[in-house]
Structures are given as structure tokens and as C-alpha cells.
Amino acid sequence: MYADSSVSVSRECVDLAVEVLRILADVTRVRLVLALHEASELSVSALAEAVEKKPSAVSQHLARMRMARIVSTRQQGTSVLYRLTDEHALAVVLEAIKQAEHAVSQGQIPPHHHGAD
């Protein structure tokens, strides 16, 4: 929970947040975020291999993620390398994974709580 419970958020930010959640609400895109977190930068072909999808499908996902400024690109010779724009999309994905761990732990301690004091 936030220390300041009187957080004020504009309607525009709420609308954009919902759009980010819509974009991230896809198995391939979540896997792309995780792959980019692991490797920092990857080409479409390397990402396609990492998420076990065709490069054309991965390109379409990346285009949507780029429009939402979740990923950015860098040209290296004839290759385009993709990277996460910042840590926020990863944080959303990791929090969703933690929530999922709670749902599937069936009363047991979820993996992300192991080792916590």
C-alpha cells in the first residue's frame, strides 16, 4: 500500500494505465518483457526464438509495445535491437506473476516469499 493514501491520479493517466495493462495482457508480450529483462537487448529473430514464435508475429507484438513506449530500439548495422524502455513494464509483469503465485499456491507459501524475513 502507498504511504500516502490520498494519491491523486488524473483521468488521462488512468486511461493510459489501462492501455498498458491491455498491451501486457498477452502471453507472448509478457514473455518478451521477461526475455528482454534477461538479455537487455535482442533482435527480432533472437526474441522469436526465446518466446518460440515466428519472427513476423513477434514483430507485430513489438510494434504494439513500441507504440506504447514499453520497448525502444537501437540500430546496430543492419539489425534492430529491442530493449525495455524502463523498468516499469517489468515491475508490472513481476507483480502479476507474484499475484499468480498466490493463486496457485493453494494455501502454501508462494515462491516469492521464500527467503523473506
C-alpha positions in Angstrom: 0.0 0.0 0.0 1.1 3.6 -0.5 2.2 5.5 2.5 0.1 8.4 1.3 -3.4 7.0 0.7 -4.6 10.3 -0.8 -2.8 9.6 -4.2 -4.5 11.7 -6.9 -4.3 10.3 -10.4 -5.6 12.1 -13.4 -8.2 10.5 -15.7 -5.7 10.6 -18.5 -3.2 8.6 -16.5 -5.8 6.1 -15.5 -6.8 5.7 -19.2 -3.2 5.2 -20.2 -2.6 2.7 -17.4 -5.5 0.6 -18.6 -4.0 0.7 -22.1 -0.6 -0.5 -20.7 -2.4 -3.4 -18.9 -4.2 -4.3 -22.1 -1.0 -4.4 -24.0 0.7 -6.5 -21.3 -2.3 -8.8 -21.1 -0.8 -11.2 -23.6 1.3 -14.3 -23.0 3.8 -13.5 -25.8 4.2 -9.9 -24.7 4.8 -11.0 -21.1 7.4 -13.5 -22.3 9.0 -10.7 -24.4 9.3 -8.5 -21.4 10.9 -11.3 -19.4 13.3 -12.2 -22.3 14.4 -8.5 -22.7 14.9 -8.2 -19.0 17.2 -11.3 -19.1 19.2 -10.2 -22.1 19.0 -6.4 -22.1 18.8 -6.2 -25.9 17.7 -8.7 -28.6 16.9 -8.8 -32.2 13.5 -9.9 -33.5 14.9 -13.3 -34.5 16.5 -13.8 -31.1 13.3 -12.8 -29.4 11.3 -15.1 -31.7 13.5 -17.9 -30.6 13.2 -17.0 -27.0 9.4 -16.9 -27.0 9.1 -19.8 -29.5 7.1 -17.7 -32.0 7.5 -16.8 -35.6 9.5 -13.6 -36.2 6.6 -12.0 -38.1 4.3 -12.5 -35.1 7.0 -11.2 -32.7 7.4 -8.1 -34.9 3.7 -7.3 -34.6 3.9 -7.6 -30.8 7.0 -5.5 -30.6 5.4 -2.8 -32.8 2.5 -2.5 -30.4 4.8 -2.5 -27.4 6.9 0.2 -29.1 3.9 2.4 -29.7 3.1 2.2 -26.0 6.8 3.0 -25.3 7.3 -0.2 -23.4 10.2 -1.1 -25.7 12.6 1.0 -27.7 15.0 0.2 -30.5 18.6 0.7 -31.4 20.1 0.2 -34.9 23.3 -1.9 -35.0 24.4 -2.3 -38.6 21.5 -3.9 -40.4 20.0 -5.3 -37.2 17.4 -3.6 -35.0 17.8 -4.4 -31.3 14.9 -4.1 -28.9 15.2 -3.3 -25.2 12.8 -2.4 -22.4 12.4 1.4 -22.3 12.5 1.4 -18.5 11.8 -0.9 -15.5 8.1 -0.2 -15.1 6.7 -2.8 -17.6 8.9 -5.4 -15.9 7.6 -4.4 -12.5 4.0 -4.8 -13.7 4.8 -8.2 -15.1 6.6 -9.3 -11.9 3.8 -8.2 -9.7 1.3 -10.1 -11.8 3.5 -13.2 -11.5 3.6 -12.8 -7.8 -0.2 -12.5 -7.7 -0.5 -15.6 -9.8 1.9 -17.5 -7.4 -0.6 -16.7 -4.6 -3.4 -18.0 -6.7 -1.7 -21.3 -7.5 0.0 -21.8 -4.1 -3.3 -23.2 -2.6 -2.5 -22.1 1.0 1.2 -22.8 0.8 3.8 -20.0 0.9 4.3 -18.6 -2.6 7.8 -18.9 -4.1 8.4 -15.2 -4.0 8.0 -15.3 -0.1 10.7 -17.9 0.4 13.7 -16.5 2.0 11.8 -13.3 3.1 12.1 -12.4 6.7 
